[in-house]
Amino acid sequence: MKPIFEKVTPDEGASWALLDRRMPERIPFEWHHHPEYELTLTLNSRGHRYIGSDVDAYDDGDLVFIGPGIPHSWCSEAAVDPARPHIALVIWFSHAWADSLLALFPEMARLRPLLAASAQGVCFSHATRAAVRPRIEAMSALDPAARLVSLLEVLLAVSADRDATTFTNAPGAAGLTVETDPRIMRVLDHLHRHFAEPVTIPMLADIAHVSVSAFHRMFRRHTRMTAVDYITRLRIGRACSFLIAGDMAVARIADDVGFQNLSLFNRQFAALKGQTPTAFRHRQRATIYPAQSGSRQNSIRRRA
């Protein structure tokens, strides 16, 4: 399935959106992207999650914060309790919403590092997940005003997580403004739909209706990387899902995600994931459970 652009609409009478999604059989792989920040709590489910070029196992109570524009998906393998549905509680808010919050309330300034780290994606510690889980689970039953207060409390709690880690995506920066420029959104939408096909910079510049030189500047300004690097990360991320989900030959996977040269695929995969595609497949299949990290000192650290 190709990643798609998802349109997020705030709830009636609210400035942000909450989705309480319950799936009796499974969480399907639905790779998508959107210009909103996203906080997702996954319950009664085990499987693998895909955040940009990062792929890892998740378990019950998984809590992840993702910045604007990062393609992502979850794909379940089993329910913790087969008699109950897989549950995804998803919170979305826009870059403009976050900016307004910080501008109006100096007390919320401690959210800035969290918003900056979201450009890579953030995974929270067990203690923080356990602390905010009841509050997120209760949100659906609240009226919009009480729900907003609860959201602010959750954001402050997760921003204080000193054991949070970022994913292995390229570092970004605070103030990502992808949703404010329809030109870059057209380009990203095209890339997420057609990344496995031949792509040229002049083609992307034409989609954005700018010159090639202007396109290079615009793309780097919005994504903090080159278009070539961005396409490579999309392709490697999709390759990871193929490696985990089935027994397709590595050469076939390389071709299906857009690499015509197997050697190039192996080199770029190793550069991003730190191991060969075959080693990655073996490691991911060895366990469905995330590795438990030791004690850490920094507020938000990058995962090794």
DRENGU-657016 format. One record per residue (C-alpha): residue number from 0; chain; x, y, z. Coordinates in Angstrom, 1 decimal. Layout:
 num chaine   east  north     up
 NUM      A      X      Y      Z
...
This chain:
 num chaine   east  north     up
   0      A    0.0    0.0    0.0
   1      A    1.3    3.4   -1.0
   2      A    1.5    6.1    1.7
   3      A   -1.4    8.6    1.3
   4      A   -2.1   12.1    2.4
   5      A   -4.5   12.2    5.3
   6      A   -6.9   15.1    5.8
   7      A   -7.4   15.8    9.6
   8      A  -10.5   17.7   10.7
   9      A  -10.8   19.0   14.2
  10      A  -13.8   17.8   16.3
  11      A  -16.9   20.0   16.4
  12      A  -16.4   22.7   18.9
  13      A  -12.7   21.9   19.3
  14      A   -9.5   23.3   18.0
  15      A   -7.8   19.9   17.7
  16      A   -8.8   16.3   16.8
  17      A   -9.2   13.1   18.8
  18      A   -9.7    9.7   17.2
  19      A  -10.8    6.6   19.2
  20      A  -10.2    3.8   16.8
  21      A  -11.2    0.3   17.7
  22      A  -10.4   -2.6   15.3
  23      A  -11.7   -6.1   16.2
  24      A   -9.4   -8.0   14.0
  25      A   -6.2   -6.1   13.4
  26      A   -4.5   -2.7   12.8
  27      A   -3.8   -2.7    9.0
  28      A   -0.7   -1.3    7.4
  29      A   -1.8    2.1    6.2
  30      A    1.2    4.3    5.5
  31      A    0.2    7.9    5.5
  32      A    1.3   11.4    6.3
  33      A   -0.3   14.7    7.3
  34      A    0.8   18.3    8.3
  35      A   -0.4   17.9   11.9
  36      A    1.5   16.8   15.0
  37      A    0.3   13.4   16.2
  38      A    0.3   11.7   19.6
  39      A   -0.8    8.0   19.4
  40      A   -1.5    5.6   22.3
  41      A   -1.9    2.0   21.1
  42      A   -3.6   -0.5   23.4
  43      A   -4.3   -4.2   23.5
  44      A   -2.0   -4.7   20.4
  45      A    1.4   -6.0   19.5
  46      A    3.1   -5.6   16.1
  47      A    5.5   -3.2   14.3
  48      A    5.3    0.5   13.8
  49      A    6.8    2.4   11.0
  50      A    7.9    6.0   11.6
  51      A    9.7    7.5    8.6
  52      A   12.6    5.2    8.0
  53      A   12.5    3.7   11.5
  54      A   10.8    0.3   12.1
  55      A   10.5   -1.3   15.5
  56      A    8.2   -3.5   17.5
  57      A    5.5   -2.1   19.7
  58      A    3.4   -3.6   22.6
  59      A    0.4   -2.7   24.7
  60      A    0.6    1.0   25.9
  61      A    2.9    2.2   23.2
  62      A    3.0    6.0   23.1
  63      A    4.6    7.9   20.2
  64      A    4.7   11.6   19.2
  65      A    5.3   12.4   15.5
  66      A    5.9   15.8   13.9
  67      A    4.3   17.2   10.7
  68      A    4.9   15.4    7.4
  69      A    6.5   12.2    8.7
  70      A    5.0    9.1    6.9
  71      A    4.0    6.5    9.5
  72      A    1.8    3.4   10.2
  73      A    1.2    0.7   12.7
  74      A    0.7   -2.9   11.7
  75      A   -0.5   -5.4   14.3
  76      A    0.4   -9.0   14.6
  77      A   -1.7  -10.0   17.6
  78      A   -4.0   -8.6   20.3
  79      A   -2.9   -8.9   23.9
  80      A   -6.5  -10.1   24.7
  81      A   -8.0  -11.7   21.6
  82      A  -11.5  -11.1   23.0
  83      A  -11.0   -7.3   22.9
  84      A  -10.3   -5.0   19.9
  85      A   -7.0   -3.3   19.0
  86      A   -7.3    0.3   20.1
  87      A   -5.5    3.4   18.7
  88      A   -6.2    6.7   20.5
  89      A   -4.9    9.4   18.3
  90      A   -4.5   13.1   19.1
  91      A   -3.8   15.6   16.2
  92      A   -3.1   19.3   16.5
  93      A   -1.7   21.8   13.9
  94      A    1.6   23.7   13.9
  95      A   -0.5   26.9   14.1
  96      A   -2.3   25.6   17.2
  97      A    1.1   24.8   18.9
  98      A    2.5   28.2   17.9
  99      A   -0.6   30.0   19.3
 100      A   -0.3   28.0   22.6
 101      A    3.3   29.0   23.1
 102      A    2.7   32.6   22.2
 103      A   -0.3   33.0   24.5
 104      A    1.0   31.0   27.5
 105      A    4.7   31.4   28.6
 106      A    4.0   28.5   31.0
 107      A    3.9   26.1   28.1
 108      A    7.4   27.0   26.9
 109      A    8.7   23.6   28.1
 110      A    6.9   22.1   25.1
 111      A    9.4   23.6   22.7
 112      A   12.1   20.8   22.9
 113      A    9.3   18.2   22.5
 114      A    8.0   19.9   19.4
 115      A   11.5   20.1   18.0
 116      A   12.2   16.4   18.7
 117      A    9.0   15.4   16.9
 118      A   10.7   16.1   13.6
 119      A   12.4   12.7   14.2
 120      A    9.5   11.2   16.2
 121      A    9.6   10.5   20.0
 122      A    8.9    7.3   22.0
 123      A    8.2    7.7   25.6
 124      A    9.3    5.7   28.6
 125      A    7.3    3.1   30.4
 126      A    6.7    5.3   33.4
 127      A    5.4    8.2   31.4
 128      A    3.2    5.9   29.3
 129      A    1.7    4.5   32.5
 130      A    1.1    7.9   34.0
 131      A   -0.7    9.5   31.0
 132      A   -2.6    6.4   29.8
 133      A   -5.6    6.8   32.0
 134      A   -6.0   10.5   31.1
 135      A   -5.8    9.8   27.4
 136      A   -8.3    6.9   27.7
 137      A  -10.7    9.1   29.5
 138      A  -10.6   12.0   26.9
 139      A  -13.3   10.6   24.6
 140      A  -16.0   11.0   27.3
 141      A  -15.1   14.6   28.2
 142      A  -16.7   17.7   26.8
 143      A  -14.5   19.9   24.5
 144      A  -13.3   22.3   27.3
 145      A  -12.4   19.5   29.8
 146      A  -10.8   17.6   26.9
 147      A   -8.5   20.6   26.1
 148      A   -7.4   20.9   29.8
 149      A   -6.6   17.1   29.8
 150      A   -4.6   17.5   26.6
 151      A   -2.5   20.3   28.0
 152      A   -1.8   18.2   31.1
 153      A   -0.8   15.2   28.9
 154      A    1.5   17.4   26.8
 155      A    3.2   18.8   29.9
 156      A    3.6   15.4   31.4
 157      A    5.2   13.8   28.3
 158      A    7.5   16.9   27.8
 159      A    9.0   16.2   31.2
 160      A    9.9   12.6   30.3
 161      A   13.7   12.5   30.8
 162      A   13.8    8.9   29.4
 163      A   12.1    9.7   26.1
 164      A   14.1    8.7   23.0
 165      A   13.9    9.9   19.4
 166      A   13.7    7.6   16.4
 167      A   16.6    7.1   13.9
 168      A   15.2    9.5   11.4
 169      A   17.1   12.5   10.2
 170      A   17.1   15.3   12.8
 171      A   14.8   18.2   12.2
 172      A   14.2   21.5   13.8
 173      A   11.5   23.3   15.6
 174      A    9.1   25.4   13.6
 175      A    8.4   23.0   10.8
 176      A    6.0   24.9    8.6
 177      A    5.1   22.3    5.9
 178      A    1.4   22.9    6.1
 179      A    1.7   26.6    5.3
 180      A    3.1   26.1    1.8
 181      A    0.8   24.3   -0.7
 182      A    3.7   23.9   -3.1
 183      A    5.7   21.6   -0.8
 184      A    2.5   19.7    0.2
 185      A    1.9   18.9   -3.5
 186      A    5.5   17.6   -3.7
 187      A    5.3   15.5   -0.6
 188      A    1.9   14.1   -1.5
 189      A    3.4   13.0   -4.9
 190      A    6.5   11.5   -3.3
 191      A    4.5    9.5   -0.7
 192      A    2.3    8.1   -3.5
 193      A    5.0    7.5   -6.1
 194      A    8.3    7.1   -4.3
 195      A    8.9    3.6   -5.8
 196      A    8.6    5.1   -9.3
 197      A   11.4    7.0  -11.2
 198      A   11.5   10.5   -9.8
 199      A   13.6   13.5  -11.0
 200      A   14.2   16.8   -9.4
 201      A   12.9   18.7  -12.5
 202      A    9.7   16.7  -12.2
 203      A    9.2   17.7   -8.6
 204      A   10.1   21.3   -9.3
 205      A    7.4   21.3  -12.0
 206      A    4.8   19.9   -9.5
 207      A    5.8   22.8   -7.1
 208      A    5.7   25.3  -10.0
 209      A    9.2   26.6   -9.2
 210      A   12.6   26.5  -10.8
 211      A   15.0   23.7  -10.0
 212      A   17.2   25.9   -7.9
 213      A   14.3   27.3   -6.0
 214      A   13.0   23.8   -5.4
 215      A   16.2   22.7   -3.8
 216      A   16.1   25.6   -1.4
 217      A   12.4   25.2   -0.7
 218      A   12.6   21.5    0.0
 219      A   15.6   21.7    2.3
 220      A   14.0   24.6    4.2
 221      A   10.8   22.6    4.9
 222      A   12.2   19.1    5.4
 223      A   15.8   19.8    6.6
 224      A   17.1   17.3    4.0
 225      A   17.5   17.0    0.3
 226      A   14.8   15.5   -1.9
 227      A   17.1   12.6   -2.7
 228      A   17.6   11.8    1.0
 229      A   13.9   12.1    1.6
 230      A   13.0    9.7   -1.2
 231      A   15.7    7.2    0.0
 232      A   14.1    7.2    3.5
 233      A   10.7    6.6    2.1
 234      A   12.0    3.7    0.1
 235      A   14.0    2.2    2.9
 236      A   11.0    2.5    5.3
 237      A    8.8    0.6    2.9
 238      A   11.5   -2.0    2.4
 239      A   11.5   -2.6    6.1
 240      A    7.8   -3.4    6.1
 241      A    8.4   -6.0    3.3
 242      A   11.3   -7.5    5.1
 243      A    9.3   -8.0    8.3
 244      A    6.0   -9.0    6.7
 245      A    7.1  -11.8    4.4
 246      A    9.8  -13.9    2.7
 247      A   10.1  -11.9   -0.5
 248      A   13.7  -12.0   -1.8
 249      A   15.8   -8.9   -1.0
 250      A   16.4   -8.3   -4.7
 251      A   12.7   -8.2   -5.3
 252      A   12.1   -5.9   -2.4
 253      A   14.8   -3.5   -3.7
 254      A   13.1   -3.4   -7.1
 255      A    9.6   -3.0   -5.7
 256      A   10.6    0.1   -3.6
 257      A   12.4    1.8   -6.4
 258      A   16.0    0.6   -6.4
 259      A   17.1   -0.8   -9.8
 260      A   20.6   -1.6   -8.3
 261      A   20.8   -4.2   -5.5
 262      A   24.2   -3.0   -4.4
 263      A   23.0    0.5   -4.0
 264      A   20.0   -0.7   -2.1
 265      A   22.2   -2.7    0.3
 266      A   24.6    0.2    0.8
 267      A   21.8    2.8    1.5
 268      A   19.9    0.4    3.7
 269      A   23.0   -0.3    5.8
 270      A   23.8    3.5    6.0
 271      A   20.3    4.2    7.4
 272      A   19.7    1.1    9.5
 273      A   23.2    0.1   10.5
 274      A   22.9   -3.4    9.2
 275      A   22.1   -5.4    6.0
 276      A   18.5   -6.0    4.9
 277      A   18.9   -9.7    5.8
 278      A   20.3   -9.0    9.2
 279      A   17.5   -6.5    9.8
 280      A   14.9   -9.2    8.9
 281      A   16.4  -11.7   11.2
 282      A   16.6   -9.2   14.1
 283      A   13.1   -8.0   13.7
 284      A   11.7  -11.5   13.5
 285      A   13.6  -12.7   16.5
 286      A   11.2  -10.9   18.9
 287      A    8.0   -8.9   18.7
 288      A    8.8   -7.1   21.9
 289      A   10.8   -3.8   22.0
 290      A   14.2   -4.0   23.8
 291      A   14.2   -2.5   27.2
 292      A   16.7    0.3   27.5
 293      A   18.6    1.1   30.6
 294      A   18.6    4.3   32.7
 295      A   19.3    7.5   30.7
 296      A   20.1   11.0   31.8
 297      A   19.2   13.3   28.9
 298      A   15.7   14.7   28.5
 299      A   15.2   13.4   25.0
 300      A   17.9   11.2   23.6
 301      A   18.4    9.7   20.1
 302      A   18.1    5.9   20.0
 303      A   21.2    4.1   19.0
